[in-house]
Amino acid sequence: MNRSIAAVGDVTSQSTWSGIPWFFWQACLQAGFATVPWRPDLQAAKKPRLFWNLKRLLVGKKSGGFQYSTAFLDLLEQQVPRELKQSEVITFHQHFPRARTIQSAGGVISHYVDAPFAALVTGRGLDLKIPQDIVRHGLEAEKENYALSQRVITMGRWAADVMREECGVDAAKLHTILPGANMALPTDWTFPNFREGAGRTRDFVLGFVGKEWERKGLPRLLDLRDELARRGWRVAVHAAGLTIHMFEGRTGLRNVGFIHKLKDPARFLAFLVGCDLGCLFSQREALGISTLEFLRAGVPVAGFAHEGIADTLPPDAGFRFDLSQSISEKADILDDYLKDEAKQYAFYQGARCWSPLLSWDRCVQEFQELWETSTICNPVRPWLGLASQPNARS
């Protein structure tokens, strides 16, 4: 049976879901694991979405949530050739394709998701706002999909807990595999040398990546920068992903604008390695791809050890802050870090060791092992530190 990859959108497009399905597909091609991409056309849903929302308004219902409706799923599934429905499908979406559609065609399906729908509509991982009747329908459909799924694989531990406790997923078919960073290092890549003098003779650079700057905690990061500056340190925030004129004139912030990491990978990599600490202070985050990207580039990280981010913060290459810690308390920790160049060097070395473990090739290797043996002997688990990784290279 052929193995295929599905997503809401064209898997061969780098713009589908931040490029995650595309990176997975590329690694699968190299490994010969899953080679056939699904390519539904979302443009075909534009007019039906408008009519669907209008119809809801006319009968006194709230608009929104079309992508979770039966009408939307019917529309996308009708585009998919029957031979793909008869394959062994790995999908990146909680609802598409419907498991019973695949089962009735003679195929099998496994899910690989960052967060269950049940969490997203209750303010965990994200804060998805859609009408309650769509929520109820989506929750029922999600449970049915997982019940019929061969394997349910989450990208983080917190999502697996929700799958088991709220979605009723059998622990025997529930697994967690950390994804890779959405970037590829050049074949001739060498890590930059450790830079001395952070905060003293040069700026200590706090890095930020994200278009959703408020949710991902840029204001908190700027407050942290200000507190460290008040204590006499040279500190700057470098931010990528924002509109270029946002926060214009803001002291201590260098806004480089949006960098297309797939079309301009060299510039994106240069941005990452120009930072001393990659930061993600989201209070809701299904995973935390940006922290994986910083680590892949050999840059230590910091963030809230909460929800998905908790799985991407190694204690030997990053700071695991609690949601309850104040700006002053976080500044105390970084103040000590800036006074201790030996620890800075140790974190730099730790991030370099984590880098090869955070590729999509490694992720697909864990998929292959799971498919072949029904288990993963040594999964990559950053939250446990390098001592837990027998394959880590110093």
TINULO-887781 format. One record per residue (C-alpha): residue number from 1; residue in one letter; chain; x, y, z. Coordinates in steps of 0.25 Angstrom, whole numbers, plus 5000, padded with zeros to 4 digits. Example, Ala and Ser with C-alpha at 12.3 -4.5 7.8 and 13.67 -1.06 7.14 Angstrom:
BEGIN
+-----+-----+-------+------+-------+------+
|   n | res | chain | east | north |   up |
+-----+-----+-------+------+-------+------+
|   1 |   A |     A | 5049 |  4982 | 5031 |
|   2 |   S |     A | 5055 |  4996 | 5029 |
+-----+-----+-------+------+-------+------+
***
This chain:
BEGIN
+-----+-----+-------+------+-------+------+
|   n | res | chain | east | north |   up |
+-----+-----+-------+------+-------+------+
|   1 |   M |     A | 5000 |  5000 | 5000 |
|   2 |   N |     A | 5005 |  5014 | 4996 |
|   3 |   R |     A | 5008 |  5024 | 5007 |
|   4 |   S |     A | 5003 |  5038 | 5005 |
|   5 |   I |     A | 5003 |  5051 | 5013 |
|   6 |   A |     A | 4991 |  5060 | 5015 |
|   7 |   A |     A | 4988 |  5074 | 5020 |
|   8 |   V |     A | 4978 |  5085 | 5018 |
|   9 |   G |     A | 4985 |  5091 | 5006 |
|  10 |   D |     A | 4995 |  5086 | 4996 |
|  11 |   V |     A | 5006 |  5078 | 5003 |
|  12 |   T |     A | 5016 |  5082 | 4992 |
|  13 |   S |     A | 5014 |  5097 | 4995 |
|  14 |   Q |     A | 5023 |  5103 | 5005 |
|  15 |   S |     A | 5012 |  5113 | 5009 |
|  16 |   T |     A | 5003 |  5102 | 5014 |
|  17 |   W |     A | 5003 |  5102 | 5030 |
|  18 |   S |     A | 5016 |  5109 | 5031 |
|  19 |   G |     A | 5023 |  5099 | 5022 |
|  20 |   I |     A | 5022 |  5088 | 5032 |
|  21 |   P |     A | 5016 |  5078 | 5023 |
|  22 |   W |     A | 5026 |  5082 | 5012 |
|  23 |   F |     A | 5038 |  5080 | 5021 |
|  24 |   F |     A | 5032 |  5066 | 5026 |
|  25 |   W |     A | 5030 |  5062 | 5011 |
|  26 |   Q |     A | 5044 |  5066 | 5007 |
|  27 |   A |     A | 5050 |  5058 | 5018 |
|  28 |   C |     A | 5040 |  5046 | 5015 |
|  29 |   L |     A | 5045 |  5046 | 5000 |
|  30 |   Q |     A | 5059 |  5045 | 5005 |
|  31 |   A |     A | 5056 |  5033 | 5014 |
|  32 |   G |     A | 5046 |  5027 | 5004 |
|  33 |   F |     A | 5036 |  5027 | 5015 |
|  34 |   A |     A | 5024 |  5034 | 5010 |
|  35 |   T |     A | 5025 |  5040 | 4996 |
|  36 |   V |     A | 5011 |  5044 | 4991 |
|  37 |   P |     A | 5006 |  5058 | 4994 |
|  38 |   W |     A | 4992 |  5062 | 4995 |
|  39 |   R |     A | 4989 |  5075 | 4987 |
|  40 |   P |     A | 4975 |  5080 | 4990 |
|  41 |   D |     A | 4972 |  5094 | 4985 |
|  42 |   L |     A | 4967 |  5103 | 4995 |
|  43 |   Q |     A | 4964 |  5114 | 4985 |
|  44 |   A |     A | 4952 |  5105 | 4981 |
|  45 |   A |     A | 4946 |  5108 | 4995 |
|  46 |   K |     A | 4946 |  5123 | 4995 |
|  47 |   K |     A | 4932 |  5125 | 4989 |
|  48 |   P |     A | 4926 |  5113 | 4996 |
|  49 |   R |     A | 4931 |  5119 | 5009 |
|  50 |   L |     A | 4924 |  5132 | 5006 |
|  51 |   F |     A | 4911 |  5126 | 5003 |
|  52 |   W |     A | 4912 |  5116 | 5015 |
|  53 |   N |     A | 4914 |  5128 | 5025 |
|  54 |   L |     A | 4903 |  5136 | 5018 |
|  55 |   K |     A | 4893 |  5125 | 5020 |
|  56 |   R |     A | 4897 |  5124 | 5035 |
|  57 |   L |     A | 4895 |  5139 | 5037 |
|  58 |   L |     A | 4881 |  5138 | 5030 |
|  59 |   V |     A | 4876 |  5127 | 5039 |
|  60 |   G |     A | 4881 |  5135 | 5051 |
|  61 |   K |     A | 4894 |  5127 | 5054 |
|  62 |   K |     A | 4908 |  5133 | 5055 |
|  63 |   S |     A | 4918 |  5132 | 5044 |
|  64 |   G |     A | 4931 |  5125 | 5044 |
|  65 |   G |     A | 4937 |  5111 | 5045 |
|  66 |   F |     A | 4934 |  5107 | 5031 |
|  67 |   Q |     A | 4948 |  5100 | 5031 |
|  68 |   Y |     A | 4942 |  5090 | 5041 |
|  69 |   S |     A | 4928 |  5088 | 5034 |
|  70 |   T |     A | 4923 |  5076 | 5027 |
|  71 |   A |     A | 4922 |  5085 | 5014 |
|  72 |   F |     A | 4937 |  5089 | 5014 |
|  73 |   L |     A | 4941 |  5074 | 5017 |
|  74 |   D |     A | 4932 |  5069 | 5006 |
|  75 |   L |     A | 4938 |  5080 | 4996 |
|  76 |   L |     A | 4952 |  5076 | 4999 |
|  77 |   E |     A | 4950 |  5061 | 4999 |
|  78 |   Q |     A | 4943 |  5062 | 4986 |
|  79 |   Q |     A | 4956 |  5067 | 4980 |
|  80 |   V |     A | 4965 |  5056 | 4985 |
|  81 |   P |     A | 4967 |  5044 | 4975 |
|  82 |   R |     A | 4961 |  5031 | 4980 |
|  83 |   E |     A | 4975 |  5024 | 4979 |
|  84 |   L |     A | 4980 |  5034 | 4990 |
|  85 |   K |     A | 4968 |  5030 | 4999 |
|  86 |   Q |     A | 4972 |  5016 | 4997 |
|  87 |   S |     A | 4986 |  5018 | 5002 |
|  88 |   E |     A | 4992 |  5019 | 5016 |
|  89 |   V |     A | 4990 |  5033 | 5019 |
|  90 |   I |     A | 4998 |  5042 | 5029 |
|  91 |   T |     A | 4990 |  5055 | 5032 |
|  92 |   F |     A | 4994 |  5068 | 5039 |
|  93 |   H |     A | 4980 |  5071 | 5042 |
|  94 |   Q |     A | 4970 |  5067 | 5052 |
|  95 |   H |     A | 4958 |  5067 | 5043 |
|  96 |   F |     A | 4963 |  5065 | 5029 |
|  97 |   P |     A | 4962 |  5055 | 5023 |
|  98 |   R |     A | 4951 |  5049 | 5031 |
|  99 |   A |     A | 4955 |  5035 | 5036 |
| 100 |   R |     A | 4943 |  5028 | 5031 |
| 101 |   T |     A | 4945 |  5034 | 5017 |
| 102 |   I |     A | 4958 |  5027 | 5017 |
| 103 |   Q |     A | 4953 |  5014 | 5023 |
| 104 |   S |     A | 4942 |  5013 | 5014 |
| 105 |   A |     A | 4951 |  5014 | 5002 |
| 106 |   G |     A | 4960 |  5003 | 5007 |
| 107 |   G |     A | 4971 |  5012 | 5012 |
| 108 |   V |     A | 4977 |  5014 | 5026 |
| 109 |   I |     A | 4980 |  5027 | 5033 |
| 110 |   S |     A | 4989 |  5032 | 5044 |
| 111 |   H |     A | 4989 |  5046 | 5050 |
| 112 |   Y |     A | 5001 |  5055 | 5053 |
| 113 |   V |     A | 4996 |  5068 | 5060 |
| 114 |   D |     A | 5002 |  5079 | 5068 |
| 115 |   A |     A | 4989 |  5080 | 5077 |
| 116 |   P |     A | 4975 |  5074 | 5078 |
| 117 |   F |     A | 4963 |  5082 | 5074 |
| 118 |   A |     A | 4958 |  5080 | 5088 |
| 119 |   A |     A | 4969 |  5088 | 5093 |
| 120 |   L |     A | 4969 |  5099 | 5083 |
| 121 |   V |     A | 4955 |  5103 | 5085 |
| 122 |   T |     A | 4957 |  5104 | 5100 |
| 123 |   G |     A | 4968 |  5114 | 5100 |
| 124 |   R |     A | 4980 |  5104 | 5100 |
| 125 |   G |     A | 4991 |  5104 | 5090 |
| 126 |   L |     A | 4983 |  5115 | 5083 |
| 127 |   D |     A | 4970 |  5122 | 5086 |
| 128 |   L |     A | 4961 |  5118 | 5074 |
| 129 |   K |     A | 4948 |  5126 | 5074 |
| 130 |   I |     A | 4937 |  5119 | 5066 |
| 131 |   P |     A | 4922 |  5117 | 5068 |
| 132 |   Q |     A | 4918 |  5107 | 5078 |
| 133 |   D |     A | 4910 |  5098 | 5069 |
| 134 |   I |     A | 4922 |  5097 | 5060 |
| 135 |   V |     A | 4930 |  5094 | 5073 |
| 136 |   R |     A | 4921 |  5082 | 5077 |
| 137 |   H |     A | 4921 |  5077 | 5063 |
| 138 |   G |     A | 4936 |  5078 | 5062 |
| 139 |   L |     A | 4938 |  5071 | 5076 |
| 140 |   E |     A | 4930 |  5059 | 5072 |
| 141 |   A |     A | 4937 |  5058 | 5058 |
| 142 |   E |     A | 4950 |  5059 | 5064 |
| 143 |   K |     A | 4947 |  5047 | 5074 |
| 144 |   E |     A | 4942 |  5039 | 5063 |
| 145 |   N |     A | 4954 |  5041 | 5054 |
| 146 |   Y |     A | 4964 |  5037 | 5065 |
| 147 |   A |     A | 4956 |  5025 | 5069 |
| 148 |   L |     A | 4957 |  5020 | 5054 |
| 149 |   S |     A | 4972 |  5025 | 5053 |
| 150 |   Q |     A | 4983 |  5014 | 5053 |
| 151 |   R |     A | 4992 |  5023 | 5060 |
| 152 |   V |     A | 4991 |  5037 | 5067 |
| 153 |   I |     A | 5004 |  5044 | 5068 |
| 154 |   T |     A | 5005 |  5058 | 5075 |
| 155 |   M |     A | 5017 |  5068 | 5074 |
| 156 |   G |     A | 5017 |  5070 | 5089 |
| 157 |   R |     A | 5014 |  5063 | 5102 |
| 158 |   W |     A | 5003 |  5073 | 5106 |
| 159 |   A |     A | 4995 |  5070 | 5094 |
| 160 |   A |     A | 4996 |  5055 | 5096 |
| 161 |   D |     A | 4991 |  5057 | 5110 |
| 162 |   V |     A | 4979 |  5064 | 5105 |
| 163 |   M |     A | 4977 |  5053 | 5094 |
| 164 |   R |     A | 4977 |  5043 | 5105 |
| 165 |   E |     A | 4968 |  5050 | 5115 |
| 166 |   E |     A | 4958 |  5058 | 5107 |
| 167 |   C |     A | 4958 |  5051 | 5093 |
| 168 |   G |     A | 4958 |  5037 | 5098 |
| 169 |   V |     A | 4970 |  5032 | 5090 |
| 170 |   D |     A | 4975 |  5018 | 5094 |
| 171 |   A |     A | 4989 |  5020 | 5100 |
| 172 |   A |     A | 4994 |  5008 | 5091 |
| 173 |   K |     A | 4993 |  5016 | 5079 |
| 174 |   L |     A | 4997 |  5029 | 5084 |
| 175 |   H |     A | 5011 |  5034 | 5082 |
| 176 |   T |     A | 5019 |  5047 | 5082 |
| 177 |   I |     A | 5029 |  5051 | 5072 |
| 178 |   L |     A | 5036 |  5064 | 5073 |
| 179 |   P |     A | 5036 |  5071 | 5059 |
| 180 |   G |     A | 5048 |  5077 | 5052 |
| 181 |   A |     A | 5052 |  5092 | 5051 |
| 182 |   N |     A | 5046 |  5098 | 5038 |
| 183 |   M |     A | 5060 |  5101 | 5032 |
| 184 |   A |     A | 5071 |  5094 | 5025 |
| 185 |   L |     A | 5085 |  5096 | 5029 |
| 186 |   P |     A | 5095 |  5098 | 5017 |
| 187 |   T |     A | 5103 |  5085 | 5014 |
| 188 |   D |     A | 5116 |  5093 | 5017 |
| 189 |   W |     A | 5110 |  5099 | 5030 |
| 190 |   T |     A | 5120 |  5102 | 5042 |
| 191 |   F |     A | 5115 |  5109 | 5054 |
| 192 |   P |     A | 5120 |  5123 | 5057 |
| 193 |   N |     A | 5130 |  5124 | 5068 |
| 194 |   F |     A | 5125 |  5127 | 5082 |
| 195 |   R |     A | 5125 |  5142 | 5084 |
| 196 |   E |     A | 5130 |  5148 | 5097 |
| 197 |   G |     A | 5126 |  5161 | 5104 |
| 198 |   A |     A | 5110 |  5160 | 5103 |
| 199 |   G |     A | 5104 |  5171 | 5111 |
| 200 |   R |     A | 5117 |  5178 | 5114 |
| 201 |   T |     A | 5125 |  5181 | 5101 |
| 202 |   R |     A | 5114 |  5178 | 5091 |
| 203 |   D |     A | 5099 |  5176 | 5092 |
| 204 |   F |     A | 5093 |  5164 | 5098 |
| 205 |   V |     A | 5083 |  5160 | 5087 |
| 206 |   L |     A | 5070 |  5154 | 5090 |
| 207 |   G |     A | 5064 |  5148 | 5077 |
| 208 |   F |     A | 5049 |  5148 | 5074 |
| 209 |   V |     A | 5042 |  5141 | 5062 |
| 210 |   G |     A | 5027 |  5142 | 5059 |
| 211 |   K |     A | 5016 |  5150 | 5052 |
| 212 |   E |     A | 5007 |  5148 | 5064 |
| 213 |   W |     A | 5016 |  5157 | 5072 |
| 214 |   E |     A | 5006 |  5160 | 5083 |
| 215 |   R |     A | 5002 |  5145 | 5086 |
| 216 |   K |     A | 5016 |  5141 | 5085 |
| 217 |   G |     A | 5021 |  5150 | 5095 |
| 218 |   L |     A | 5028 |  5161 | 5089 |
| 219 |   P |     A | 5023 |  5172 | 5099 |
| 220 |   R |     A | 5028 |  5163 | 5110 |
| 221 |   L |     A | 5042 |  5161 | 5104 |
| 222 |   L |     A | 5043 |  5176 | 5102 |
| 223 |   D |     A | 5040 |  5179 | 5117 |
| 224 |   L |     A | 5050 |  5168 | 5120 |
| 225 |   R |     A | 5060 |  5176 | 5111 |
| 226 |   D |     A | 5057 |  5189 | 5118 |
| 227 |   E |     A | 5059 |  5183 | 5132 |
| 228 |   L |     A | 5073 |  5177 | 5128 |
| 229 |   A |     A | 5076 |  5191 | 5122 |
| 230 |   R |     A | 5072 |  5198 | 5135 |
| 231 |   R |     A | 5082 |  5189 | 5142 |
| 232 |   G |     A | 5093 |  5194 | 5134 |
| 233 |   W |     A | 5094 |  5183 | 5123 |
| 234 |   R |     A | 5095 |  5186 | 5108 |
| 235 |   V |     A | 5083 |  5178 | 5103 |
| 236 |   A |     A | 5075 |  5178 | 5089 |
| 237 |   V |     A | 5063 |  5171 | 5084 |
| 238 |   H |     A | 5064 |  5167 | 5069 |
| 239 |   A |     A | 5051 |  5163 | 5063 |
| 240 |   A |     A | 5047 |  5156 | 5050 |
| 241 |   G |     A | 5033 |  5154 | 5045 |
| 242 |   L |     A | 5027 |  5168 | 5048 |
| 243 |   T |     A | 5023 |  5179 | 5038 |
| 244 |   I |     A | 5035 |  5187 | 5036 |
| 245 |   H |     A | 5030 |  5200 | 5042 |
| 246 |   M |     A | 5024 |  5194 | 5054 |
| 247 |   F |     A | 5030 |  5199 | 5068 |
| 248 |   E |     A | 5037 |  5209 | 5060 |
| 249 |   G |     A | 5046 |  5217 | 5069 |
| 250 |   R |     A | 5045 |  5207 | 5080 |
| 251 |   T |     A | 5057 |  5208 | 5089 |
| 252 |   G |     A | 5065 |  5195 | 5089 |
| 253 |   L |     A | 5058 |  5188 | 5077 |
| 254 |   R |     A | 5063 |  5185 | 5064 |
| 255 |   N |     A | 5051 |  5181 | 5055 |
| 256 |   V |     A | 5057 |  5174 | 5042 |
| 257 |   G |     A | 5043 |  5171 | 5036 |
| 258 |   F |     A | 5038 |  5159 | 5030 |
| 259 |   I |     A | 5048 |  5148 | 5025 |
| 260 |   H |     A | 5043 |  5137 | 5016 |
| 261 |   K |     A | 5051 |  5126 | 5022 |
| 262 |   L |     A | 5049 |  5117 | 5010 |
| 263 |   K |     A | 5051 |  5127 | 4999 |
| 264 |   D |     A | 5063 |  5134 | 5007 |
| 265 |   P |     A | 5069 |  5123 | 5016 |
| 266 |   A |     A | 5082 |  5130 | 5017 |
| 267 |   R |     A | 5077 |  5143 | 5022 |
| 268 |   F |     A | 5068 |  5135 | 5032 |
| 269 |   L |     A | 5080 |  5127 | 5037 |
| 270 |   A |     A | 5088 |  5140 | 5038 |
| 271 |   F |     A | 5077 |  5146 | 5047 |
| 272 |   L |     A | 5077 |  5134 | 5056 |
| 273 |   V |     A | 5092 |  5133 | 5058 |
| 274 |   G |     A | 5092 |  5148 | 5061 |
| 275 |   C |     A | 5084 |  5146 | 5074 |
| 276 |   D |     A | 5090 |  5141 | 5087 |
| 277 |   L |     A | 5077 |  5136 | 5092 |
| 278 |   G |     A | 5064 |  5132 | 5084 |
| 279 |   C |     A | 5052 |  5135 | 5092 |
| 280 |   L |     A | 5037 |  5131 | 5092 |
| 281 |   F |     A | 5028 |  5136 | 5103 |
| 282 |   S |     A | 5015 |  5131 | 5098 |
| 283 |   Q |     A | 5005 |  5128 | 5109 |
| 284 |   R |     A | 4998 |  5119 | 5098 |
| 285 |   E |     A | 5006 |  5111 | 5089 |
| 286 |   A |     A | 5003 |  5098 | 5082 |
| 287 |   L |     A | 5018 |  5095 | 5080 |
| 288 |   G |     A | 5029 |  5106 | 5078 |
| 289 |   I |     A | 5035 |  5104 | 5064 |
| 290 |   S |     A | 5044 |  5117 | 5066 |
| 291 |   T |     A | 5051 |  5111 | 5078 |
| 292 |   L |     A | 5054 |  5099 | 5070 |
| 293 |   E |     A | 5059 |  5108 | 5059 |
| 294 |   F |     A | 5069 |  5115 | 5068 |
| 295 |   L |     A | 5074 |  5102 | 5074 |
| 296 |   R |     A | 5076 |  5097 | 5060 |
| 297 |   A |     A | 5085 |  5109 | 5057 |
| 298 |   G |     A | 5093 |  5106 | 5070 |
| 299 |   V |     A | 5086 |  5118 | 5078 |
| 300 |   P |     A | 5082 |  5115 | 5093 |
| 301 |   V |     A | 5067 |  5118 | 5096 |
| 302 |   A |     A | 5058 |  5124 | 5106 |
| 303 |   G |     A | 5043 |  5123 | 5108 |
| 304 |   F |     A | 5031 |  5119 | 5117 |
| 305 |   A |     A | 5032 |  5104 | 5120 |
| 306 |   H |     A | 5017 |  5103 | 5117 |
| 307 |   E |     A | 5009 |  5095 | 5107 |
| 308 |   G |     A | 5017 |  5092 | 5095 |
| 309 |   I |     A | 5028 |  5101 | 5097 |
| 310 |   A |     A | 5032 |  5092 | 5109 |
| 311 |   D |     A | 5037 |  5081 | 5100 |
| 312 |   T |     A | 5046 |  5091 | 5092 |
| 313 |   L |     A | 5054 |  5097 | 5104 |
| 314 |   P |     A | 5066 |  5088 | 5108 |
| 315 |   P |     A | 5072 |  5091 | 5122 |
| 316 |   D |     A | 5086 |  5090 | 5117 |
| 317 |   A |     A | 5083 |  5100 | 5105 |
| 318 |   G |     A | 5072 |  5109 | 5110 |
| 319 |   F |     A | 5064 |  5115 | 5121 |
| 320 |   R |     A | 5051 |  5109 | 5125 |
| 321 |   F |     A | 5043 |  5120 | 5132 |
| 322 |   D |     A | 5030 |  5119 | 5139 |
| 323 |   L |     A | 5017 |  5126 | 5135 |
| 324 |   S |     A | 5016 |  5132 | 5149 |
| 325 |   Q |     A | 5030 |  5138 | 5149 |
| 326 |   S |     A | 5031 |  5153 | 5148 |
| 327 |   I |     A | 5039 |  5162 | 5139 |
| 328 |   S |     A | 5048 |  5165 | 5151 |
| 329 |   E |     A | 5050 |  5150 | 5154 |
| 330 |   K |     A | 5053 |  5146 | 5140 |
| 331 |   A |     A | 5063 |  5158 | 5139 |
| 332 |   D |     A | 5070 |  5153 | 5152 |
| 333 |   I |     A | 5073 |  5139 | 5145 |
| 334 |   L |     A | 5078 |  5146 | 5132 |
| 335 |   D |     A | 5086 |  5156 | 5141 |
| 336 |   D |     A | 5093 |  5144 | 5147 |
| 337 |   Y |     A | 5095 |  5138 | 5133 |
| 338 |   L |     A | 5102 |  5151 | 5128 |
| 339 |   K |     A | 5111 |  5151 | 5139 |
| 340 |   D |     A | 5115 |  5136 | 5136 |
| 341 |   E |     A | 5122 |  5135 | 5123 |
| 342 |   A |     A | 5126 |  5120 | 5125 |
| 343 |   K |     A | 5111 |  5117 | 5126 |
| 344 |   Q |     A | 5108 |  5125 | 5113 |
| 345 |   Y |     A | 5119 |  5117 | 5106 |
| 346 |   A |     A | 5113 |  5104 | 5112 |
| 347 |   F |     A | 5099 |  5108 | 5107 |
| 348 |   Y |     A | 5105 |  5111 | 5093 |
| 349 |   Q |     A | 5112 |  5097 | 5093 |
| 350 |   G |     A | 5099 |  5091 | 5097 |
| 351 |   A |     A | 5091 |  5097 | 5086 |
| 352 |   R |     A | 5101 |  5092 | 5076 |
| 353 |   C |     A | 5099 |  5078 | 5081 |
| 354 |   W |     A | 5084 |  5079 | 5080 |
| 355 |   S |     A | 5085 |  5084 | 5066 |
| 356 |   P |     A | 5086 |  5071 | 5058 |
| 357 |   L |     A | 5075 |  5065 | 5067 |
| 358 |   L |     A | 5065 |  5075 | 5062 |
| 359 |   S |     A | 5064 |  5073 | 5048 |
| 360 |   W |     A | 5053 |  5067 | 5040 |
| 361 |   D |     A | 5061 |  5056 | 5035 |
| 362 |   R |     A | 5062 |  5051 | 5050 |
| 363 |   C |     A | 5047 |  5053 | 5051 |
| 364 |   V |     A | 5044 |  5044 | 5040 |
| 365 |   Q |     A | 5054 |  5034 | 5045 |
| 366 |   E |     A | 5046 |  5033 | 5058 |
| 367 |   F |     A | 5034 |  5031 | 5049 |
| 368 |   Q |     A | 5040 |  5019 | 5042 |
| 369 |   E |     A | 5044 |  5013 | 5055 |
| 370 |   L |     A | 5030 |  5014 | 5060 |
| 371 |   W |     A | 5024 |  5008 | 5047 |
| 372 |   E |     A | 5034 |  4997 | 5047 |
| 373 |   T |     A | 5035 |  4993 | 5062 |
| 374 |   S |     A | 5023 |  5000 | 5068 |
| 375 |   T |     A | 5032 |  5008 | 5078 |
| 376 |   I |     A | 5043 |  5018 | 5078 |
| 377 |   C |     A | 5055 |  5014 | 5086 |
| 378 |   N |     A | 5062 |  5027 | 5088 |
| 379 |   P |     A | 5052 |  5038 | 5084 |
| 380 |   V |     A | 5058 |  5053 | 5084 |
| 381 |   R |     A | 5053 |  5059 | 5097 |
| 382 |   P |     A | 5060 |  5073 | 5099 |
| 383 |   W |     A | 5053 |  5075 | 5113 |
| 384 |   L |     A | 5061 |  5064 | 5119 |
| 385 |   G |     A | 5075 |  5070 | 5114 |
| 386 |   L |     A | 5086 |  5064 | 5106 |
| 387 |   A |     A | 5089 |  5053 | 5116 |
| 388 |   S |     A | 5076 |  5046 | 5111 |
| 389 |   Q |     A | 5081 |  5046 | 5097 |
| 390 |   P |     A | 5091 |  5034 | 5094 |
| 391 |   N |     A | 5093 |  5039 | 5080 |
| 392 |   A |     A | 5096 |  5054 | 5084 |
| 393 |   R |     A | 5110 |  5059 | 5079 |
| 394 |   S |     A | 5118 |  5068 | 5087 |
+-----+-----+-------+------+-------+------+
***
